[in-house]
């Protein structure tokens, strides 16, 4: 997004984006997504007269209610037909199936009226058939995954952040930079499909996530010996599920209150009906059964929770919400409901 915005600066080109979040599926509808794309109006140097009139008509007609999908589409079609437009939509696969169909139909209408519009979408390969069905002849599918060099660059950066440098030597570092890139499975990489250039479809990969979990596991160990042992257990074909399982075991191995905080944070986030604010999660974890009053001194810090969860939760700094590192972790929990049994931790 930053690179695209830099390239079009000073030109009569609109750039807009939307990010789907698995945890906010109920709130993120086709209307809310396409409605947010109206942000491009505020970035336009001169709003075309017909767009301005349509906005005024919509404002007068709405009378306090949210604009309908039809209202939003009218505005978007006017905007995209008056200037070249780039729409970036991330993680479309995390949107519900019904809303995804509405979004794709809407995008089809926009592309038909505005051939200079480009739509860039990321998502998992399994929804590619839906894209092809709704936007037949308009898409170009590109498989994107990190190269070996990318992984090595990332690993060097993570090794440079090692909080226990005494537990690392040059030989072990060299082995890590060879073994992890070699052993990470190619199972997440998709296939390239080339069609027309009106639509771009990106097949996501999880290789960086797998690399991240593995290097985290190594750096959590406190001696060179234990780090070598951890590295040696990372064999060819290690799956994301295996990495999640190993990380859960590390959380449990912390013992006592550390393990409890890590697991309870995961319980709250994975079962919440909406995205939780960081302070909401911290205060929820301070509540104790049978307590007669709320103890503010029992509220853990967010940095403590991030540490205890071993990298499985993250904070969205812009919205101050907490979420699982990836929605595939939610799927992993659904497939392993016994993980949260109290006798396990």
Residue, then its C-alpha position, 0 to 999 in steps of 0.5 A: x500500500x505504501x509503495x502504491x501510494x508513493x507511486x501515484x502521489x501527485x496524480x489524479x489516481x485514487x488508492x483505497x484498501x480494506x482488511x478483512x478480519x476473521x474475528x470481525x466477520x459479523x461486522x464486516x459486510x459487503x456494505x461496510x467494506x464497500x462503504x469504507x472504500x468511499x474514503x477515496x472521495x476525501x483524497x480526491x483533489x477535485x470532486x466531480x460535480x455528479x459525485x458531489x450531487x450523488x453524495x448530497x442526495x444520499x445524505x438527504x435520503x438516508x435520514x440517519x440510517x446507514x447507506x444501503x449497498x445500492x447507495x454505496x455502489x452508485x457513489x463508487x461507480x461514479x468515482x471510479x468512472x471519473x478517475x483511475x482507481x486502485x482497490x486493495x482488499x486483503x484476506x477476502x477468504x476471511x469474509x463470510x461466503x454470503x458477503x463474499x458473493x455480494x462483494x464479488x458481484x459489486x466488484x464486477x459491476x465496478x469493473x464493467x463500468x470503469x475498465x481503468x479500475x484495478x482490484x488487488x485481492x489477497x486470500x487463500x487458494x480455495x476461493x479462487x474458483x469463486x473469483x473465476x466464476x464472478x470475474x471470468x476473463x478479468x483476473x490474473x492469478x499470481x502465486x506469491x511466496x517468500x524466496x529462500x533469500x527472503x527467509x534468510x533476511x528475516x531470520x537474520x533480523x530475528x537473530x539480531x533481536x535475540x534477548x539472550x545473545x549468550x545462548x548463541x554462537x556463530x556456528x549455531x547461527x550459521x546452521x539456523x540460516x541453512x536448516x530452517x530455509x531448507x526444512x520449511x515445507x513448500x506445501x503452502x505455495x500455490x500455482x500461477x494462472x495467467x488471464x487478463x490484466x483487469x483483476x489481480x488475485x494473490x494466492x497467500x502463503x503461510x511460510x513466513x508464519x511457519x518460519x516465525x513460529x520456528x525461530x521463536x521456539x528456538x530463541x525461547x530456549x536459554x542455552x546453546x545446547x537446548x537451542x541446538x536440540x530444538x533445531x534438530x527436532x524441526x524436520x522436513x515437512x513440519x506443518x503449521x498445525x505441528x508448529x501451533x501444537x509445539x507452541x501450545x506445549x511451550x505455553x503449558x511448559x511455562x508453568x504456574x501463573x505464566x501458563x494460566x495467563x497464556x492459555x486464558x488469553x487464548x481462550x478469551x480471544x478465540x471465543x469472543x463474539x467480537x474483537x477485544x480491545x487490549x484493555x478489555x482483555x487485560x481487565x477480563x483476566x484480572x477477574x477471579x472467581x468468588x472475589x467480592x471486589x475487583x482488584x485493579x492490582x491484579x490486571x496484567x500488562x499487555x506486554x506480559x500477555x504477549x510474552x506468555x502467549x509465545x507469539x500466538x496473539x498480536x495487537x493491532x496498534x491502530x485499533x488497539x484490538x487483540x487477535x490471534x496471530x492468524x485465523x488458521x490458529x482459530x481453525x486449529x483450536x476448533x479442530x482440537x477443542x480439548x486444548x482448553x481443558x483446564x486439566x491440560x494446564 
